[in-house]
Amino acid sequence: MSQPADLEVVRDSYDRVADNYVEMVATTGLGDVRTQPWLRAAMDVFADSVAGLGPVLDVGCGPGTVTAYLAERGLDVSGVDLSPRMIEHARRLHPQCTFDVASATELELAAESWGGLMGWWSLFNLPRDILAEVLARFAAALVPGGLLIIATHVGDGDLQRTEAYGGVPVRWTTHRWRPEQLVALVERTGLRLTAELRLPADDQVGPGVVLVARRNG
Ligand SMILES: C[S@@+](CC[C@H](N)C(=O)[O-])C[C@H]1O[C@@H](n2cnc3c(N)ncnc32)[C@H](O)[C@@H]1O
């Protein structure tokens, strides 16, 4: 599998913002689906739909907020993230869950072994061709009937970020997607679109989309 040329720069950037990110979740509720009814609804349907199908992996779990929410709902869920600092926070905040440091592009995912796979606001740093490879691997790793859920930023083109989460210097590219382009990418893996939730920009975050897709049973 190809690796992004900027993977280590992106890892280092998320290590540097991790403390502020955790602070943001705690003080504003951003990043916590419990405080965002439409995102929580999407996550609740996902959780109900994958229950009993097999384990769930939260890829790019950050400090594990959503991983822990799904564990509370009874799922067998674990998280992986590129950033060791994010994973330190996840382990400290949610010791009941299992977390590991890994890139979405390095995962060894056995065929037909996962009930659910997530890329919850965590795959937008991947170059478009590499995201296609990652999604193909995700599709092959789902059990028949298993679900993929993705949330990501909507727009045209790429944004070069030089600071984030309270002015911390970072270097990463946000690859924004038009929903129909992302749907086409997901469907090229053989998964079938189940739901699409479009989120207009508000005063805190830009427009986004949540996609759910199923592997045929
Ligand atoms: C905006 S945060 C979202 C974190 C979490 N999913 C949430 O909703 O709170 C983006 C996360 O994606 C992670 N990430 C970025 N590129 C990644 C990659 N190639 N593999 C795994 N995680 C990655 C970052 O380290 C960061 O924790």
The ligand as a Tripos MOL2 file, in Angstrom:
@<TRIPOS>MOLECULE
LIG
   27    29     1     0     0
SMALL
NO_CHARGES

@<TRIPOS>ATOM
      1 C1         -9.8780   15.9730   13.5460 C.3       1 LIG1
      2 S1         -9.1120   14.6670   14.4190 S.3       1 LIG1
      3 C2        -10.5150   13.5830   14.7080 C.3       1 LIG1
      4 C3        -10.2650   12.6090   15.8190 C.3       1 LIG1
      5 C4        -11.4730   11.7440   16.1880 C.3       1 LIG1
      6 N1        -11.8790   10.8800   15.1150 N.3       1 LIG1
      7 C5        -12.6300   12.5930   16.6690 C.2       1 LIG1
      8 O1        -13.6710   12.6140   16.0010 O.co2     1 LIG1
      9 O2        -12.4780   13.2290   17.7110 O.co2     1 LIG1
     10 C6         -8.2370   13.8320   13.1180 C.3       1 LIG1
     11 C7         -7.4650   12.6160   13.6150 C.3       1 LIG1
     12 O3         -7.0380   11.8390   12.4890 O.3       1 LIG1
     13 C8         -5.7660   11.3420   12.7770 C.3       1 LIG1
     14 N2         -5.1040   10.9590   11.5200 N.ar      1 LIG1
     15 C9         -4.6830   11.7740   10.5220 C.ar      1 LIG1
     16 N3         -4.1220   11.0450    9.5420 N.ar      1 LIG1
     17 C10        -4.1900    9.7440    9.9400 C.ar      1 LIG1
     18 C11        -3.7540    8.5140    9.3730 C.ar      1 LIG1
     19 N4         -3.0950    8.4580    8.1960 N.pl3     1 LIG1
     20 N5         -3.9800    7.3750   10.0510 N.ar      1 LIG1
     21 C12        -4.5990    7.4000   11.2620 C.ar      1 LIG1
     22 N6         -5.0220    8.5330   11.8570 N.ar      1 LIG1
     23 C13        -4.8090    9.6890   11.1990 C.ar      1 LIG1
     24 C14        -5.0750   12.4710   13.5140 C.3       1 LIG1
     25 O4         -3.9400   12.0510   14.2380 O.3       1 LIG1
     26 C15        -6.2190   12.9720   14.3910 C.3       1 LIG1
     27 O5         -6.2340   12.3340   15.6440 O.3       1 LIG1
@<TRIPOS>BOND
     1     1     2 1
     2     2     3 1
     3     2    10 1
     4     3     4 1
     5     4     5 1
     6     5     6 1
     7     5     7 1
     8     7     8 2
     9     7     9 1
    10    10    11 1
    11    11    12 1
    12    11    26 1
    13    12    13 1
    14    13    14 1
    15    13    24 1
    16    14    15 ar
    17    14    23 ar
    18    15    16 ar
    19    16    17 ar
    20    17    18 ar
    21    17    23 ar
    22    18    19 1
    23    18    20 ar
    24    20    21 ar
    25    21    22 ar
    26    22    23 ar
    27    24    25 1
    28    24    26 1
    29    26    27 1
@<TRIPOS>SUBSTRUCTURE
     1 LIG1         1 GROUP 0 **** ****
